[in-house]
Structures are given as structure tokens and as C-alpha cells.
Amino acid sequence: MSDEIKKAIDRLKEVKELLEKFSTRDEAIKYLVKETNLSEEECSNAYDILIKIDFNKNIE
């Protein structure tokens, strides 16, 4: 796996861990909207995708 892809995956893991610390989905989405200036719909979709990803599986 290239260094660039590994760095991107590591960053996504960090974001997922951060989002999982919020007590509710809505709080996490509000945080994403505030930090990214993206729409609530975009942040909601991103949240749903990130939370579903299992980064513990081996990617080769």
C-alpha cells in the first residue's frame, strides 16, 4: 500500500474515532458542519459512511 493511501486511511480512522466520542449522531453532524462549512446533508452522509467503515479489516 502506498504511503499516500496509508496516510489517508489513518486520517479517516482519526476522524471516525473523533465522531464516535460524541454522545449523539446529531451532535457529531453539527460538529462536522461547523468545522467543514459543508451542508448538513453532506455531513450526515459523510458521517454515515465513516461510521460504517471497519478499519480493522486488513486492506491489501
Secondary structure, DSSP 8 states (H G I E B T S, - for coil): --HHHHHHHHHHHHHHHHHHTSSSHHHHHHHHHHHH---HHHHHHHHHHHHH--TTS---
